[in-house]
Amino acid sequence: MEDHKKTYFWNAVWLAILTVIEVFAIDMGLPRTGLIVLLLSITVTKILLVAMVYMHSFISVQLT
């Protein structure tokens, strides 16, 4: 069970780091297109992290 706690902890850390990057990305002075690409990339990364860990896509066996 300790492995799951570590996985949840590090996932939460990465989600927090990515959120901080999103917040500060607004003030980085990037062009609009670059900002959109950056924010969409971070969003997709966060979606994958949540799907892999909290929806057990990363550690569960295939059902079919």
Beta strands, then each sheet from edge to edge (+ up, - down):
end
